[in-house]
Amino acid sequence: MDRKVGICAVAQTHFQRNKWDQRFQNMALEVLESLQQQTGVDFSEDKGIDMSISCSDDMFDARTISDNGLTDVLGGHFRCEEKIAQEGIQALYYGLAAIRSGHADVVLLLGHCKESQGKSRNRVTHLAFDPFYTRPVGLDFCVGAGLQAQAYGEKSGITDDHLAKIVVRARKMAANNPNQPDTQQVTAEEVMASAFLADPIRTLHAYPVSDGAVGMILAAEDRVREFTDTPVWITGVGNSMDSFFLGDRDLASSVALKAAAGRAYKRAGIRDPKSAFDVKEVCDQYAYQLPMWMEGLGLIQEGRGARWVDDQEWDKTNVNISGGMLAGNPLLLGGFVRAAEAALQLKGEAGSRQVKNARTALAHGVMGPAGQFHSVVTLERD
């Protein structure tokens, strides 16, 4: 069976630095209720949600089987409930597979994360490393990113000045995004004066700790009009994982991103990605990653990242109009939110950040040290 799959509705909470007044179930319920209001969908046996897919993390939730606490919100007591944990955009991939295979017609995707409730997200990401060789030297995702930023800087000519410009622009874009109420405006001088985390990464180069939830309703093409008049079609998907040990990889480039993008473009029938998308949402956990991932996605020429920043070409190509991850999304949900923002643009529901006549979009997700695992999704509207 081979059916088109459409995104019917998108919902997000505000992403705030500390949602101390909400448990993760409350955040998830807020998203579910919004999706139901938008579509009228329920959990009825004949016409309702067939399958729910959660995105959660045992370490960030500080509990084993973290999706177990969400089964009532997700309708797990009515239907099938599955979980993904590595990177939120994988929920989109899973839902797409479930519908195209004929296993389900209507799928709920819902992810949450509260980074603020742990003492340190670096302690969480430290656990992703090998316990015998790389944990003892103190590696975590931030340290891995610092090593990669050094390698990419030497290759591309990206400097502290370039990184400051990227951060200032990201926060300026986020000012038009009501889902980012805690994002503060900064100057380039303030960025360059912020303390180092892992040279050359400074405090303001890194995505801020935040809490929030995001969700979608997916439906098969023969059901999609029951829930929306403006479906967004998933046209291509691809993912790829690089080597586990940093020493086995070329940190100044990304084999995995190029492979993931190539698979998505092939499935979508895209030959020239530079001209294929009206909107691009790229997962920039750290400032250096925006130009680096743009190169890996084939959206700018390899080695041209510094010039791309100097010329401010991002304004011509509608990259991270939402503010991107640098505005503040949890690590676990970065790619999921990128897909949500891209879908809102194509549905014409992006408010003051709306790109006029947007018809095609790309969403990117990344997880693991120094961009180990990449996912790419391509989208279009009728």
C-alpha positions as CSV (number, residue, x, y, z in Angstrom):
1,M,0.0,0.0,0.0
2,D,1.3,3.4,-0.9
3,R,-0.7,6.4,0.3
4,K,0.1,10.0,0.6
5,V,0.3,11.3,4.2
6,G,-0.8,14.7,5.2
7,I,-0.1,16.8,8.3
8,C,-3.6,18.0,9.4
9,A,-2.8,20.2,12.4
10,V,0.1,21.4,14.5
11,A,0.1,22.5,18.1
12,Q,2.8,23.7,20.5
13,T,3.1,25.0,24.0
14,H,5.2,28.1,24.8
15,F,8.8,27.0,25.1
16,Q,10.0,28.5,28.4
17,R,13.2,28.3,30.4
18,N,11.4,26.7,33.3
19,K,7.8,25.5,33.3
20,W,7.9,24.8,37.0
21,D,4.1,25.1,37.3
22,Q,3.3,22.3,34.8
23,R,4.0,18.6,34.9
24,F,4.7,17.0,31.5
25,Q,1.2,15.5,31.4
26,N,-0.2,19.0,31.6
27,M,2.0,20.2,28.8
28,A,0.9,17.3,26.6
29,L,-2.8,17.7,27.4
30,E,-2.5,21.4,26.3
31,V,-1.2,20.2,22.9
32,L,-3.7,17.4,22.5
33,E,-6.7,19.6,23.3
34,S,-5.5,22.2,20.7
35,L,-5.2,19.5,18.1
36,Q,-8.7,18.2,18.9
37,Q,-10.1,21.8,18.7
38,Q,-8.5,22.3,15.3
39,T,-9.6,19.0,13.7
40,G,-12.5,17.6,15.7
41,V,-10.6,14.3,16.0
42,D,-11.2,12.0,18.9
43,F,-10.5,8.4,19.9
44,S,-13.7,6.8,18.6
45,E,-13.2,3.4,17.2
46,D,-14.4,3.9,13.6
47,K,-13.2,7.5,12.8
48,G,-10.8,8.5,15.5
49,I,-7.1,8.2,16.2
50,D,-5.8,4.7,15.3
51,M,-2.3,5.1,16.8
52,S,-0.4,7.5,19.1
53,I,3.3,8.0,19.0
54,S,5.0,9.7,21.9
55,C,8.4,11.3,22.1
56,S,10.0,11.3,25.5
57,D,13.3,10.5,27.2
58,D,13.8,8.5,30.3
59,M,16.8,10.5,31.4
60,F,15.2,14.0,31.0
61,D,12.0,12.7,32.6
62,A,14.0,11.1,35.4
63,R,12.0,7.9,35.2
64,T,12.1,4.6,33.3
65,I,9.6,3.9,30.6
66,S,8.9,7.6,30.4
67,D,5.9,7.3,28.0
68,N,4.0,5.2,30.6
69,G,3.1,8.4,32.4
70,L,1.5,9.8,29.2
71,T,-0.7,6.9,28.1
72,D,-3.9,8.4,29.4
73,V,-3.2,11.7,27.5
74,L,-2.2,9.8,24.4
75,G,-5.3,7.6,24.4
76,G,-3.1,4.5,25.0
77,H,-6.0,2.9,26.9
78,F,-8.0,3.1,23.7
79,R,-5.5,2.3,21.0
80,C,-2.0,1.4,20.1
81,E,0.7,3.7,21.6
82,E,4.3,3.6,20.5
83,K,7.4,5.6,21.5
84,I,10.4,7.2,20.0
85,A,13.2,8.7,22.1
86,Q,16.1,9.6,20.0
87,E,15.0,12.8,18.1
88,G,11.5,14.1,17.9
89,I,11.3,14.3,14.1
90,Q,11.5,10.5,14.1
91,A,7.9,10.5,15.3
92,L,7.0,11.9,11.9
93,Y,8.9,9.2,10.2
94,Y,7.2,6.5,12.3
95,G,3.7,7.9,11.7
96,L,4.4,8.1,8.0
97,A,5.4,4.5,7.9
98,A,2.3,3.4,9.9
99,I,0.0,5.1,7.5
100,R,1.7,4.2,4.3
101,S,1.8,0.6,5.3
102,G,-1.9,0.5,6.0
103,H,-1.5,-0.1,9.7
104,A,-3.2,3.1,10.6
105,D,-5.2,6.0,9.0
106,V,-5.0,8.7,11.6
107,V,-2.0,9.1,13.9
108,L,-1.3,11.4,16.8
109,L,2.2,12.6,17.4
110,L,3.1,14.2,20.7
111,G,6.4,15.0,22.3
112,H,7.5,16.7,25.5
113,C,10.7,17.5,27.4
114,K,11.5,19.5,30.5
115,E,15.2,20.2,30.4
116,S,14.9,22.5,33.5
117,Q,14.1,19.7,35.9
118,G,17.5,18.0,35.7
119,K,20.6,19.4,37.3
120,S,22.5,19.5,34.1
121,R,21.6,18.5,30.5
122,N,25.4,17.9,30.0
123,R,25.2,15.1,32.6
124,V,22.4,13.6,30.5
125,T,24.3,13.8,27.2
126,H,27.5,12.5,29.0
127,L,25.7,9.2,29.4
128,A,25.6,8.8,25.6
129,F,29.3,8.1,25.5
130,D,31.3,4.9,25.9
131,P,31.8,4.2,29.6
132,F,35.3,2.9,29.3
133,Y,37.1,5.3,26.9
134,T,35.1,8.6,26.4
135,R,33.1,9.2,29.6
136,P,36.2,9.2,31.8
137,V,37.6,12.2,29.9
138,G,34.4,14.2,30.4
139,L,32.8,14.2,27.0
140,D,29.3,15.4,26.6
141,F,27.4,16.9,23.6
142,C,28.6,20.4,24.3
143,V,32.3,19.3,24.4
144,G,31.8,17.3,21.3
145,A,30.3,20.3,19.6
146,G,33.3,22.4,20.7
147,L,35.6,20.0,19.0
148,Q,33.5,20.1,15.8
149,A,33.2,23.9,15.9
150,Q,37.0,24.1,16.0
151,A,37.4,21.8,13.0
152,Y,34.7,23.5,11.0
153,G,36.1,26.9,11.8
154,E,39.5,26.0,10.5
155,K,37.9,24.6,7.3
156,S,35.4,27.3,6.6
157,G,36.8,30.5,8.1
158,I,33.9,30.9,10.5
159,T,34.9,33.3,13.3
160,D,33.6,34.6,16.6
161,D,32.2,37.5,14.7
162,H,30.2,35.3,12.4
163,L,28.8,33.3,15.3
164,A,27.7,36.4,17.0
165,K,25.8,37.5,13.9
166,I,24.0,34.1,13.7
167,V,22.9,34.4,17.3
168,V,21.7,38.0,17.0
169,R,19.7,37.1,13.9
170,A,18.1,34.0,15.5
171,R,16.9,36.0,18.4
172,K,15.6,38.8,16.2
173,M,13.5,36.2,14.2
174,A,12.2,34.7,17.5
175,A,10.8,38.0,18.5
176,N,8.0,37.3,15.9
177,N,7.4,33.8,17.3
178,P,4.8,33.8,20.1
179,N,5.9,30.3,21.1
180,Q,9.2,31.8,22.3
181,P,8.2,34.3,25.0
182,D,11.5,34.0,27.0
183,T,13.9,34.8,24.1
184,Q,15.9,38.0,24.9
185,Q,17.4,40.2,22.3
186,V,21.2,40.6,22.4
187,T,23.9,42.5,20.6
188,A,26.9,41.0,18.8
189,E,29.1,42.6,21.5
190,E,27.1,40.8,24.3
191,V,27.4,37.5,22.4
192,M,31.2,37.8,22.0
193,A,31.5,38.8,25.7
194,S,29.6,35.8,27.0
195,A,31.6,33.1,28.7
196,F,33.1,30.0,27.0
197,L,31.4,26.7,27.4
198,A,33.7,24.6,25.2
199,D,36.1,26.8,23.1
200,P,35.1,28.3,20.6
201,I,31.4,27.8,21.8
202,R,30.2,30.6,24.1
203,T,27.2,30.6,26.4
204,L,25.1,32.6,23.9
205,H,26.2,30.3,21.0
206,A,24.3,27.4,22.6
207,Y,20.5,26.7,22.6
208,P,19.1,27.7,25.9
209,V,17.5,25.2,28.4
210,S,13.8,25.1,27.8
211,D,10.6,23.1,28.5
212,G,7.7,22.5,26.3
213,A,5.6,20.1,24.1
214,V,4.6,19.8,20.5
215,G,2.2,17.6,18.5
216,M,0.6,16.9,15.1
217,I,-2.2,14.9,13.6
218,L,-1.3,12.9,10.5
219,A,-3.8,11.3,8.2
220,A,-3.9,9.2,5.0
221,E,-4.9,11.1,1.9
222,D,-8.3,9.5,1.7
223,R,-9.1,10.7,5.3
224,V,-7.2,14.0,5.5
225,R,-10.0,16.3,4.3
226,E,-12.1,15.1,7.3
227,F,-9.8,17.1,9.5
228,T,-8.4,20.1,7.5
229,D,-8.8,22.0,4.2
230,T,-5.1,22.8,4.2
231,P,-3.1,19.6,4.4
232,V,0.7,19.6,4.3
233,W,2.0,16.6,2.4
234,I,5.1,14.7,3.5
235,T,7.0,14.1,0.2
236,G,10.4,12.8,1.3
237,V,12.2,11.5,4.4
238,G,15.7,10.3,5.1
239,N,18.0,9.7,8.0
240,S,21.5,8.5,8.6
241,M,23.9,7.9,11.5
242,D,27.7,8.6,11.5
243,S,30.3,6.6,13.5
244,F,30.0,6.5,17.3
245,F,33.6,7.5,18.1
246,L,34.5,11.1,17.3
247,G,38.0,10.0,16.2
248,D,36.5,7.9,13.4
249,R,34.8,10.9,11.8
250,D,35.7,14.0,9.8
251,L,34.2,16.5,12.2
252,A,34.5,19.4,9.7
253,S,31.9,17.8,7.4
254,S,28.9,15.5,7.8
255,V,28.6,12.2,5.9
256,A,25.4,11.4,7.8
257,L,23.7,14.7,6.9
258,K,24.6,14.4,3.2
259,A,23.3,10.8,3.1
260,A,20.0,11.7,5.0
261,A,19.4,14.7,2.7
262,G,20.2,12.7,-0.4
263,R,17.6,10.0,0.6
264,A,14.9,12.6,1.3
265,Y,15.5,14.4,-1.9
266,K,15.5,11.2,-4.0
267,R,12.1,10.2,-2.5
268,A,10.7,13.7,-3.1
269,G,12.1,13.8,-6.7
270,I,14.2,16.9,-5.9
271,R,17.3,17.4,-8.1
272,D,18.3,20.9,-7.0
273,P,17.8,21.5,-3.3
274,K,19.1,25.1,-3.5
275,S,15.9,26.1,-5.4
276,A,13.5,23.5,-4.1
277,F,12.3,25.1,-0.8
278,D,10.5,28.2,0.1
279,V,11.1,27.7,3.8
280,K,14.0,25.9,5.6
281,E,13.9,24.9,9.3
282,V,17.4,23.7,10.4
283,C,18.3,22.3,13.8
284,D,21.0,24.7,15.0
285,Q,21.8,23.6,18.6
286,Y,24.9,25.7,18.4
287,A,25.6,28.8,16.3
288,Y,28.3,27.2,14.1
289,Q,25.9,24.5,13.0
290,L,23.6,26.7,11.0
291,P,26.1,27.3,8.2
292,M,27.6,23.8,8.6
293,W,24.3,22.0,8.3
294,M,23.2,24.3,5.4
295,E,26.3,23.1,3.5
296,G,25.6,19.4,4.4
297,L,22.0,19.8,3.2
298,G,23.2,21.1,-0.1
299,L,21.5,24.4,0.3
300,I,24.7,26.4,0.1
301,Q,28.0,25.5,-1.6
302,E,30.3,23.6,0.7
303,G,33.0,25.8,2.2
304,R,30.9,28.9,1.6
305,G,29.4,29.2,5.2
306,A,31.4,32.2,6.2
307,R,30.5,34.1,3.0
308,W,26.8,33.1,3.5
309,V,26.8,34.7,6.9
310,D,28.7,37.8,5.7
311,D,26.2,38.4,2.9
312,Q,23.2,37.7,5.2
313,E,21.8,35.3,2.5
314,W,19.6,33.8,5.1
315,D,17.1,36.6,4.5
316,K,16.8,35.7,0.9
317,T,16.3,32.0,1.5
318,N,13.9,32.0,4.6
319,V,16.1,29.9,6.9
320,N,14.8,29.5,10.5
321,I,12.2,32.2,10.3
322,S,11.0,30.8,13.7
323,G,14.3,31.6,15.4
324,G,15.5,28.0,15.2
325,M,16.8,26.0,18.1
326,L,18.9,28.9,19.2
327,A,15.7,30.6,20.3
328,G,15.1,27.8,22.7
329,N,13.7,24.3,22.1
330,P,14.6,21.2,24.1
331,L,17.2,18.9,22.6
332,L,14.8,16.0,22.3
333,L,12.2,18.1,20.3
334,G,14.5,20.2,18.1
335,G,13.6,18.5,14.8
336,F,10.0,17.9,15.7
337,V,9.6,21.7,16.3
338,R,11.4,22.4,13.0
339,A,8.8,20.2,11.2
340,A,6.0,21.9,13.1
341,E,7.2,25.4,12.1
342,A,7.6,24.3,8.5
343,A,4.1,22.9,8.4
344,L,2.6,26.1,9.9
345,Q,4.3,28.1,7.2
346,L,2.8,25.9,4.5
347,K,-0.6,26.0,6.1
348,G,-0.4,29.8,6.2
349,E,-0.8,29.8,10.0
350,A,2.6,31.3,11.0
351,G,1.2,34.7,11.9
352,S,3.6,37.6,11.8
353,R,6.4,35.3,10.8
354,Q,4.5,34.0,7.7
355,V,6.5,33.7,4.5
356,K,4.3,34.8,1.6
357,N,3.0,32.1,-0.8
358,A,5.2,29.4,0.9
359,R,4.5,26.0,-0.9
360,T,7.5,23.8,-0.1
361,A,9.6,23.3,3.0
362,L,12.5,21.4,4.5
363,A,12.7,20.3,8.1
364,H,15.9,19.0,9.7
365,G,16.6,17.2,13.0
366,V,19.9,16.2,14.6
367,M,20.9,14.2,17.7
368,G,24.1,12.8,19.1
369,P,27.6,14.3,19.7
370,A,28.8,16.6,16.9
371,G,25.8,15.8,14.7
372,Q,26.1,12.0,14.7
373,F,22.5,11.3,13.6
374,H,20.6,13.4,11.1
375,S,17.1,13.3,9.7
376,V,15.5,15.3,6.9
377,V,11.9,15.7,5.9
378,T,10.5,17.5,2.8
379,L,7.0,19.0,2.8
380,E,4.7,20.7,0.3
381,R,1.1,22.0,0.1
382,D,-1.5,21.7,-2.6
